[in-house]
Amino acid sequence: MTSNHARKNKARRLLQRVKASYTSANAGTLHHHPGPDLGRLPTAASTDMSLATALVAARLNQCSPCEHRLSTAVLEKPQVLAHLSEVFLCDPRRLSPNSRQHPQPQSTEHLQAMAPQQRSRLLAEALDLWAGSSDNDARWTLRIMHALPVLHALRDEPPASITERHVRALVSLQRSHGQEAVRTVWHTAHSLGKITVKTLAEAAEHHGYAPRQMPPAAPRGADSCDTQHCDRPPK
């Protein structure tokens, strides 16, 4: 009795996390989608991003049934969709600000005021960017996750002034010291006349950041992936 009750409770908790059917969860037939954990984004630290993580993982693993189901669930969570829309800050091909051909990141309040069709289109376009458009490559997702905190810190700066080299030079600084440090180093480098990797390093050293974050480079390789679940049984 106790064992059966515990199993049902475990299945219900899994249902809440990934919006899977209770029958599939209880039967233990869930398929596992590996994918980067979007909950690691500093800007989303106070938000449960498990649905967003599962959705991006479903796209990366080309699981259409899960993508459809999880998209429906995410559209009911404006705060989660707002964090997913932050991908519009980034051009994932260049790890620099986007070319402004995409929509802009949206606040929770704006998303709540949007028509359902508009939210659906926004999510579809955001998902394309998170998954590297047609590549469905987790490495693109990880590149975005490295770049977004830096681009978020510099979102008030002219996009044309920020290059991929700048972003890579600031990734580890952001990880070690946060977004305010990124802004401080950026403005100091600007005061030196021209923002380059060299002046960013000099500015970081001036503020005492250099020993912990130089040489500046964002890792290109795969990061650790968390496992997500869906209804589709393993092949």
Order of alpha helices (4+ residues) and beta strands (2+ residues): alpha-alpha-beta-alpha-alpha-alpha-beta-beta-alpha-alpha-alpha-alpha-alpha-alpha-alpha-beta
